[in-house]
Each structure stands twice: as C-alpha cells, then as structure tokens.
Amino acid sequence: MYDVIISGAGPSGSKCAEILAKNGFKVALIEKDTNWRKPCGGAVNSRIFKYYPQLRRMNFHRINGIKIYSADFHNFEYKWRNVMDYSINVDRQQFDNFVRDIAVDAGAELFNQNLSYDFITKENRRIGIKAKSPSGLQEYYGKIIIIADGMSSKLVKKSGLRKKWNIEDIGIAKCAIMEGENKINKETISLFFKSYKGYGWLFPLENNKFNIGCGIIGEDILRYNLNQIYEEFLNDTNVKKYLSKNNYRKIWEGAYPLPGQGVLEKSLYNDNIMLIGDNGGFVSPLSGEGICPGIVSGKIAAETAIQALEKEEISKNTLKNYKFHPTIKKITRSFKLTLSLVDFCFENQGQNLSKMFKIAEHDDAFREKLINLFLFNEAPSKDFIMKLKFEN
C-alpha cells in the first residue's frame, strides 16, 4: 500500500513524487515509457531554477533573448543578458529523465513501462490503479491518486472529473529536432505568429541542433491541416533566412495535443484524487509554455497531499486546498486574463499583434508587461488591456 500513486512521470508528476518522498511518504511513480520524448519546443524560463537549482550544473542550452514575429512579420525583440537570469531550452527526453531521476533519488519507486488504464475500486471508492506492463497486468494500491499522464490519460476520463476534450479547448502542434549548419542566433528563441490561430517556433539547441515546429489553436484545428501548415512553415521564406540548407538531418519528429483554455479549475480534485500538469490545463493559452506551470501544480498537489495524509482526511473537503492555494489561484487568474488576449491577438489576420509590438517600441512600461506576458506567463494588467483598446 502506497501513500500516493502518481500516474505519469513527466515534470509535474516527478516534482510531486520528489516532494512527497523527501517528506517520508511512500510513493509509486507509474510511467508508460521513460524513453518517450514528449513533442515540445522545450523552452523553460528562468523560474525553473527555483524548483530545480541543480539545473545550473547541467549543460542545457542557455537562452538570453526572444524574437516574436506577427503575421505580417512586424517583430518584437528583447535580449536580457546581464539584465536578468538566463532561460534554458531543453530536449524533453533528457529533461524529463533528469527530473525523474531526482524523484527516484528522493525515494519514489518508479515503475516503467506501465500504462495506467483504470482504477481499482472498493465500495465505490478508488483504492488504486490498474496498469498494463510487458509482464502482464499490474495493480497499485494507494490512499491518494494523482494523475499526471497527459491529455490522452485514460484515468481522467474514468475519474468523472472532466469529459472528453472539446476541439475548441485544445491546440495541436508538430515539431522536430534537426541538426545542421544554420544561421539561428544561439541565444535567442523565435516565435512566428500566424494570421490564423497558431504560431511556429525556432529554438536553438547545442551543436547546430535546433527545435522547429508549429501549432494550431481551437476551432482553427478544423479549418487547417496540421501536416500541411507544418511543411509550409519549414519552407517559409522568413524561416529559410535562418535555415539556408535543404538537407538538415532529422533526429526526431512528433505531434501532440495541448490544453488551450487555461487551468480547468472545476476539474482539479475530488475525493482522494487530483489532476496536475497538462491534465489540469496548466499551459499558457498564449505561448503554450507548460513546463514551469506544470511543475508548480505538482509541487502544490504534493503539499496538499501531505496535509491530507497527516490529518488522515483525504476527502475533497481537504484536497480542495489544492485548487484554492494562492499560487494555483494566481496561475488560474493569469491564464484567464491571457486567454482574453488570445482572440484579440489573432483578430484582423493577426495585425493586432503588430500593433502591440508598435506600442512596445515607444512605451517602456507596456514593453515590460509584454515581456512578462510572453516569458513568464504573467497576467496582463488592466492598464495593459486598456492601453490596447485605446490604441486600437
């Protein structure tokens, strides 16, 4: 019997497991495949060092600048070397294994190649998880169950916490890690917003490697073909300025869905169960960045579970502290306000984003808020929104 079972050993699940194990609790960390690489751009802002100071000793690629293009290729650029801490860009397979190893070193028990597919129930109570493994069906029993296994989770659907994703609530993206000589600024990540609801990215990695991809958001998923816009992005003349060759070696390629409506605050918990990471909607509706918010959700869920276990009260009345934690409330509010900007940014075939960049060119306060919005997922202030409405 485990104190906590965590399904999914990505960043959110691993951080959750680490904190619980460090506090002496028995944790089962269930993962479908530690060799799987989540399709992701891999950009992580400097706040990551608060949760993983060990990363400073690692060789993940350092980022000190961002360049954002609107649909008409008006651009906004900001560099922060010697101004604030560097960010990093990571290969998700390496990063996920790094944070997972920290959880295991803290005492969490990792069960690899286990695909969670259902709950074990007794007298209408969830008392564990069923999983499929190469050696057959496995059963894990625990007091609290935390679901961190991504948007395709079978457990979430069976938990009753939320229904199947609606198309307007998600985004889909495709990306690749490639290698070859290029003209990408090694310290700058680039975002390319489109006239439809979507954007592309070009992120440098070490040794002439780079991550390139694009995505579509909401109802535009039905209007555009992901594979087609991905190929168009790879061959876009403005992207080709950075990629002068035609024979880049493709190391890996993949596609994935991501939540697009912010935190699912009505679906985060129930009796002895919590959702964290992508399952809980901890992904910025504007930038798509979800590594840091996901890690924060795992941390707060772990702290909530500790309180519940110490009180020997694991009902929703205790676990609601997860949803109402000040940090979770802050992220929820921030993403709600950010979501209100998404439609605005893509109106007029994306020209509103150009207007935002033009304001930032001559308004330092607005510029700083724009930087925090894209880099740190900070909520746009009322002044910021009023400035946009006034200028437009």
N, C-alpha and C positions, 0 to 999 in steps of 0.2 A: 504493500500500500504506500503510495506516494502522497506527500502533502499537496503537490501541484503537478499536474501534467500539462505540458506545453506542446501543442501541435504546430510545428514549424520552427526551424532553427535558423531563420534569417536574422537580420539585425534586431528587429523588435523582440522576437522570441528569445534570442540569445542574451540580450540585455536583461530581459525579465528573469531568465534562468540564472544568470550570473548573480543578480542581487539576492534572489531567494536562497541560492546555495551558500553565498557568503554569510547569510544570516542563519545558517544551520538547518535549513529545511531540505527535505528530500524531494528532489526534482527529477522528473523524467522529461527529457527533451527529444521529441519524436520528429524525425526528418526523413523526407521521401528520398533524397539523394544529395549527399554533400558535394558531389561532383557537378551538380547542375549549376549553371550560371544564369541568374535572372537577367533577362533582357532589360537593360537600363543604361542611361547615359553615364551614371556613376559620379556626378558632381556632388560634392559634400561641402557645405560651408564650414567656416572655422569653429562654429559652436560644437562640432563633433569632438573637439579636444576636451571639452568639459566632461564628456561621458567616457571618452577613451583617450586619456593623456598618453597612453602607450603608443598611439599612432605617430607621435612626434619622432619616435625612434625608427619608424618604418620608412620604406623608400617609396611611398605613394607619391604620385606626381603632384607638384605644388602649382597652385593657380593664384595669380595676383591681378587678374583683370577679367572684365566681361565686355563683350560687344554684342549689342542687340540690334537686329535689323527689323524694320517694319516691312509690311507687304510691298511698299513702293521703294524699299531699300534706303529710306532715311535711317540713319543709325545713331545709336547712343553708345558711348564707350566710357568706361570707368576703370582706372587702374589704382590699386591700393598698396603696392609695395611701399614699405616704410610708413604707411598710414594706419593700417590695421593688420591683423593676423592673416596669414595665408589660408586659402582653402585647399582642398585636395580633389583630385579626380582619380577614381579607382576602377579597377577591374572587379566586378561584383563577385566573381568566384573567389578571388584572393581575399577580398574584404570580408565576405561572409564567413569564410573559413577562419579568418583572423579573429573575428568577434565570437565565433562559435567555440574556438579553442580556449578563449578566455573564460567562457561559461563552464566548459568542461574542467579546466584547471581549478575553477572555484568550487567544483564538487558536483555539478549537474551530471546526470547519467544520459549520455547520448545514445539513441537507438536509430542508427542509419538504415536507409532502405526500408523504411516503414511508412506506408501510405495510410494515413488516418481516413477511415471511411464511415464510421458510425459510432454512436455512443453505446456504452453498456448501461442499462437501466435496471433499477430495482424499485418496485413500488412507486413507479412514475418519477423516480429521482435519477439523475445522471450520476453514476458512480465510477465511470471510467471511459476509456476509448478503445475501439477495435481498430486494428491496423493490419494491412497486408504486407508480408515480407517474403523474401525468397525462400525462407524455410517454412512458410505457411502463415496462418492467421495468428495474430498476437493480441493479447488483452492487457491493458494497463489500467490499474485501479488508482484513483486519487480523490482527494477531497475537493480540490478546486481545479477546474479545467480552463485553460487559456488558449484561445485559438489564434494562431499567428501564421497560418499556412496559405495566405494569399487569396486572391479573388476567386480562384477556382475551388476553394475549400468545399469539401463535401459535408463537413461538420456544421458549417454555418447554416446551410440550407436545412439541416435536420434539427438545428437548435431552436428554430422558430424566432430567432432574434430579428431576422430580416428575410424578405422574399428574394426571389431571383432578381439580379440586376436588370434595370431598365436601360435601354440603349442610350437614352438621354443622360443617364447618370454616370457614364463611363467615358474613357478615352481608350484608343488603341494605338500602339506605336510599334515601329520596327527599327532595328538598329544593327550595326555590325562593328566589330573591331577589325581594323585593317592595318596594314603595315607597308611602308614605302616612303621614299623621299617626298616631302611636301613643303608648303610654304606657310603652314599654320604657326602662328605665334605660340611658342611653347608655354607661355604663362597665361594665355587668355582663352576662355571658353566663349563660343559664339552661338547665339540663338537667332533663328531666322523665322519670324512670324509670317503667316500667310494671309491671303485675302479671305480664305475660309477659316473655320475654327480649327487651327492647328499650327504647328511650328516644326522646324527642323533644328538640328544642333550639330555642332562640330567641336569635339572636345579633344585636346591633345593628351597623349599618354607618352610614356618614355620610349626611347629607341625608335623614333619615327613611327610609332604606333599612334592610332587615333580612333576615337569612337564617333561614329556618324549615324544619324538616324532622324526619323520624323514621326509625327503622330497626328491624329485627328481627334476632335473632342465632340461629344454629344451627338446631336441629330445629324451632323455632317458625316458621321460614320456611314449613314445610309446613302449619302449623296456622292461619296468619293471612294475609290478603291485604294486601299492601303498600299498594296504592292505597286500600283501604278504611280501614286504620288511619291513613294519611296524611290523608285527608279528616276522619276523626274527630278527629285531633289539631288540625287547623286550626280545627275548630269546638268544641273542648273549652272548657267554661265557664271553666276556670282560665287557659287561654291567652287567651281573649277579654278577660280583665281587662286584658291588655296591648294588645290589638288591638280597639279599640272600634268601628271602621268595618267595613263589609261590602264596600267597593269598592276594595280595595287593587290597585294596578297591578302586574301580574306581569311582571317584567323577563325572567325566565328560570326554567326548571324542568327538573329531570333526576333520573334514578335511577341507582344504581350498586351493584356488589358491593364488599365489602371483606373482607380476611382476618380471621378471628376467633379464631385459635388461637395467636397469637404467632409468634415467629420460627421459620421452617422450617429448623432448624439442620442437618437431614440433606440439604437440597436447595440449599445456598448456592453450591456451586462444583464444578467438575470441571476436566479439562484445558482450559486457555485460556478458561474461561467462569466468570462469576459472576452471581448474581442480587441485585438491590438493590431497595429500596423495597417497594411492595405485593407484588411477585413473591416477595420473601423473607420476607414476613409481618411487616414492620416497622410494625405498627399495634397500638396498645394494645387488648387484648381487653375492657377495661372502658369506656374513654372513646371509643375509636375514633380517637384522635388519631394521625396518622401522618406529618405533615409533618416535624417535627423528627427522629424516628427514621429516616425515610427519607433525609433529608439526611445524617445521621451514617453510615448504611450506604453512601451514595455516596462520602463522604469516605474511609472506611476501605478501600473497594474500590479507590479511586484510589491510595491509598498502597501497597496490596498489589500493584497492577499495576505501579507504578513500581519496586518492589523486584524483581519478577519480570523486567521488561524490562531492568533494569540487570544482572541476573545472567544474562540470556539463557536463562532457565529458566521456562517458562510452564505447566508441568505442574501437576496437582493437588497435588503434593508442596510446591510453592511457594505456590500460591493458597490452600492450607488456612490460611495465616496470616490470611486474612480472617475466617474463622469463629472462629478462636481468638484474635483480637485482644481484649485486655482490655475494650475498650468494647463490642464486639459481644457478648462473653460476659455483660457486665453487663446489657445490654438483654435478651438471651435469658432470663437468670435472672429479671429483673424481670417480664417478661411471663408467665413460667411461674407465678410466685407470684401475680400479678394474676389469671391465669386461674383459679387455685384459689379466688379470691374471687367470681368471676362467678356460679357456681351458687348460692353462699351468698347473695349479694345478692338473687337472684330467687326464693329459696325463700319459702314461706308467702305467695305472691302479692305478693312484694316487701316484706313487712313487716320482714325482716331489715335492709334498708337504713335503715328508720326507726329501728331500734334502734342502728345505727351512729351516726346523727345525734344521738340522745339521749345516747349515751356522750360524744360530742364536746362536748356542751353543758357538761359539768362536768369534763372531763378534758382539760387543755390539751395534754399530750403526745400523746394519742390524736388530738386535733383537728389538730395539726400534721402528723401522719403521714397523716391523711385528706386534708388539703390537698395534700400532696406526691404522694399516690397519684393524685388527680384532675387536678392541674395539671401535674405533671412526670413522670408515669409511673414514679414510684419504687416499688421493690419493697416490699410490706408486710413489716414485720419479724415475727419470731416472737412478740415481745411483743404486737404489734398483733393478730395472729391469735389468740393465746391469750386476749387480752382479750375478743375477740368470742365465743369459745367459752365463756368463763367467764360472761360477762354473759347469754348465751343459754341 
